[in-house]
Amino acid sequence: MCIRDSECLDKEVSGTYHAVNSGAASRFEFAEALKSHSPSFQSTILPASSTEFASEARRPGYSVLSPRKLEEALGHPFPHWTDGLARFLRQ
């Protein structure tokens, strides 16, 4: 997945890349950002640790996908995730 398929073909980009917006957010930060775009949502969102939720899966303490490799291959930065979220919610 690329910004435009032709962009990857033009630059002969191949391999495995993380095609994600830049920046990082916890699930709490993402929920808060969603709430900021939804004035009618009046509930309080509380942060919680992943240890508060039972799960068989072992999770790393911190894991963020980085678009750096694809940004370097294409020669330009990707927009911040908050910009991507705002664009998505306007659609």
Phi and psi in degrees as a GROMACS rama.xvg file:
@    title "Ramachandran Plot"
@    xaxis  label "Phi"
@    yaxis  label "Psi"
@TYPE xy
-134.935  172.159  CYS-2
-54.1908  -48.3268  ILE-3
-139.574  135.724  ARG-4
-55.159  -40.0881  ASP-5
-63.0015  -29.9305  SER-6
-63.0343  -41.7343  GLU-7
-69.7216  -39.8122  CYS-8
-66.0135  -42.7227  LEU-9
-60.4194  -36.3503  ASP-10
-96.6517  5.23169  LYS-11
52.9091  47.5906  GLU-12
-83.0007  126.235  VAL-13
-142.626  159.653  SER-14
116.3  -166.283  GLY-15
-103.625  125.575  THR-16
-133.894  153.658  TYR-17
-93.9675  108.369  HIS-18
-94.354  84.3235  ALA-19
-132.509  159.782  VAL-20
-68.2258  162.608  ASN-21
-79.0357  168.102  SER-22
89.8377  173.811  GLY-23
-141.732  152.334  ALA-24
-153.803  143.982  ALA-25
-76.9843  169.228  SER-26
-62.1168  -34.595  ARG-27
-64.0148  -46.6481  PHE-28
-62.6625  -38.5008  GLU-29
-65.3129  -43.8772  PHE-30
-62.2819  -41.1314  ALA-31
-62.7926  -39.9389  GLU-32
-64.7831  -41.7714  ALA-33
-60.3814  -44.416  LEU-34
-61.0449  -37.4641  LYS-35
-65.1779  -20.5958  SER-36
-95.7083  1.16457  HIS-37
-128.124  80.8789  SER-38
-57.0558  -27.0944  PRO-39
-76.8917  -13.7526  SER-40
-79.8047  111.36  PHE-41
-107.882  -4.07059  GLN-42
-69.8187  155.766  SER-43
-88.336  135.088  THR-44
-104.364  125.642  ILE-45
-110.238  137.333  LEU-46
-69.7061  150.87  PRO-47
-145.617  148.816  ALA-48
-82.9948  148.683  SER-49
-63.6854  -20.9574  SER-50
-69.7853  -14.9478  THR-51
-80.7231  -5.54049  GLU-52
-120.633  119.137  PHE-53
-65.4965  132.951  ALA-54
-154.742  139.389  SER-55
-72.0981  -28.6588  GLU-56
-74.8512  135.909  ALA-57
-83.0777  131.469  ARG-58
-117.511  141.384  ARG-59
-70.3337  155.42  PRO-60
-65.2498  -31.9132  GLY-61
-150.918  122.901  TYR-62
-147.446  120.888  SER-63
-132.225  132.577  VAL-64
-76.0796  138.746  LEU-65
-115.443  133.987  SER-66
-86.2243  3.64013  PRO-67
-51.8997  -46.6721  ARG-68
-61.6855  -43.0674  LYS-69
-72.8398  -36.9616  LEU-70
-59.3737  -43.6523  GLU-71
-65.8244  -40.8238  GLU-72
-65.6014  -36.9503  ALA-73
-90.6422  -17.5334  LEU-74
83.2129  20.8055  GLY-75
-155.31  153.018  HIS-76
-75.8614  155.674  PRO-77
-92.102  152.845  PHE-78
-66.9307  157.583  PRO-79
-66.5011  151.222  HIS-80
-60.0771  -31.1015  TRP-81
-67.3187  -33.5224  THR-82
-67.4024  -43.4063  ASP-83
-62.3694  -40.7871  GLY-84
-63.3267  -45.3118  LEU-85
-61.58  -43.7878  ALA-86
-62.5198  -42.77  ARG-87
-61.69  -44.6646  PHE-88
-70.9578  -21.8331  LEU-89
-77.1508  -19.9701  ARG-90
